């Protein structure tokens, strides 16, 4: 049996996250909007026939920013402060023998005929802009959902949601259809888990803007919003 098999990139995602910083730690934590754009070879509307009957999808994708030679049997989960090692297969770390991610997303809409071929608009994705997608599968609640499942250390150390102070004059700079998603992302605390400096100003790129903020006593305060010079 061959040790490797070819895996084809069928699509890429267009999201509001040009960098890794600020991306929700899991899918579904924030209702940020994204669009799945198929590669030219797969821009066939017939491939999406019947998809309109589903509300959610599984995305199988590549941790494109974590591809490396070799692997380690243990990793340092940020949720545990970056100091405790866990087995790589007991985590969702991107640093795996095969850098593959799995995310469930909500289908917002499907366009079959556009200049870029069929498009799938989704919310809840935790993917950086341009992330390669290997496969798309319907989410089936009757078999894919397990409310009784144990969450291991991921739930034992689950962080709370921050309150967000976003001054109205700064929020007005963000396009209206992106505001709720941005606030949800900020509430999840984008900072590295091991950092807790109330004086430090962080900057997060989102939807073409640089959003600067501080965090103190469970409250995130946005201090500046400027157009991202790289966009």
N, C-alpha and C positions, 0 to 999 in steps of 0.2 A: 504494500500500500504506500502511495506517495506521501511524503512528510509534509508537502505543501500543496495547496490547490489555489488556482487563480481566484481572486476576489475583485469584482469590478465595482467601481464607483458608479452608481446609477443616478445620483443627484447631489446637489449641494444646497445648504440652507443659507438663506439671506436673513440675518438677524440684526438687532441693534447693538450687538456687542462686538466691536472690532478687536478687542483684546480679551484675555482670559479674566482679568480683574473685574469683579462685579457679577459674573455669570452666576445664576442661582446654583446652589450646591446639588440640587436634584431637580428633575423635571417636575412641573406642576406646582412649584412653590410660589411662582409669580406668573401672572397672566400677561407675559410679554408676547408680542406678536412677531411671527416669523413666516417666511415663505419658502417652500421647498421648490427648487427649480431643477428640473431633470437635465441630465447630460444629453447632448444631441441624439445619441443612439437610442435613447429611451423616451423620446418625446412623442409617444404614440398614445393618443387618447384611449385606445382600446385597453391599454394596460390598467386604466383606472375604472373600467366598467364595473359597476356595482359598489364602488367605494362610497357613493353618496348615501348608502344605507347604514353607514357606521358613524359614530360620533368621535371615536378616539383611534389613535394609531400607535403602534410601536415603531420607533426609529432605531435601526442598527447602524452605528456610525463609527467613524475613526477618530480617536484622540489624536488629531493631526499635529498638535503641539507637544505630544509626549512620545513620539516615535523615537526609539533608541535601540542600540544593539545590546543584547543581553537582558537579563531580568534579575530581580531580587525576590526571594521567597517572603520577605517581610517589607512592610512600608510603614511610614509614620503618618497616620491619619490626622489631618488638620483639626478634626473634631475633638481629638484627644490632646490638642495643644502642640502637636508636632514632636512630642518627646517619647511617646509610647509606641512600640512596634507591634503590629498585628500582621497576621498572615495575609498575603496579597489577595487570596481568594476569599477572605472574610471581609473584604473592603470593596469599595467602588473606585479605588485609586486608578488614575489613568496609566500608571506605570506598571503594566502587565506584560506577560509573555506576548500576547497579541493586544495591541492598544485599541480595543473595541468597547464602545459605550452603548448603553441601552436606555432609551427614554420613551415615556408615554406622553403623548400630546393630544390636545383637543383639536378636532377639525373645525375650523371656522368657515371655510368655504373652498370650493373647487372650481377652477376655471379651466375648461378643456381646450379652448382655442385662443391663444395669445401669441404675440411675436416670439415669446420664449417657450412656446409649447404649453402643455398642461401645467398648471400651477396648483399647489395645495397650500392654502393659508391655514396656519395653526397658531395656537397659543399654548404657553407652558413649556416651551423648549428650553433646555439648558445648554445650548450649543453656540459656539462662537461663529461669527459671520464667515461663510465660506467653508464650513466644516463638511468633509465628504460623507455622504450617506451610502451605505452598502445595500440596505434593504429596508422595505416598508411593509409592515404587516398589520392587519386589523387587530384592534384590541377587543377581546371577548371577555366581558365582565364575568360571565358564569364560570369561566375557568381560569382567567388571569387574575382575578381579585381574590385575595385571601385575608379578610379582616382579622382573623385569629392569629395570623403569623407573628412570631416573635421578631423583634427588631434589633436584638443584640446591643452592642455598645452604641450603635447609631441612635437608638431611642433613649438609652440610659443617660446620654450626655447631650440630649437635644437642647439647642439654645433657644431662648425666647425670641419673641418678635419685638423689635425696637419701635418706639413711637417716633414719628418723623415730623420734624418741624421744617416745613418747606415754605418760606416766605412767598406770599402771593405774587410779588413782582418778579421773583425768580422763576416760580412755576409757570408764569405766563410766557416765558421764553421758550418753553418746551411745547411742541405741537400737541394740541388737545388730545389727539388719539393715542399719544404715547405717555401721558401723564400718570394714569393709574398704574401702568406697568412699571414705570420708573419708581414710583412710590413703593410699590410692592417689593421691588428689588432692594431698595434701600432699607426697608423694614426688616429684611432677612439678614442684615448686617454684612456688607460685602468685605469687611476687613478680614485679614488673616486671623484665625482663631487665637493665635498666641500674642496678638498685639492689643494693648488696652491703654493707650496714651491719650488722655482727654484733650491734650493740647495739639496733637498731631492733626494736620489737615490732609485728607486723602482726596485723590482725584480719580474719577471713574469716567471712562468714555462710554457714552450711550446715545444712540440715534443721532450722531453728528455733533454732540455737545460734550464738553468737559464739565462734569458735575463735581464740585468740591464740597466736602463736608467734614464735620467733626462728630465724635461720639463721646458722650459723658453721661453717666448715671442712667443708662438705659434709653437715652434720647439721642437721636441723630439729627443734627442741625445742618441744613444746607447753607453754605456761605457764599457760593458763587456758581453761576452757570454761564459759560462762554462757548461760542462756536469752536469746535475742535479744529485746530489748524491743519490736521492731517486729512480732513475730509474735503 
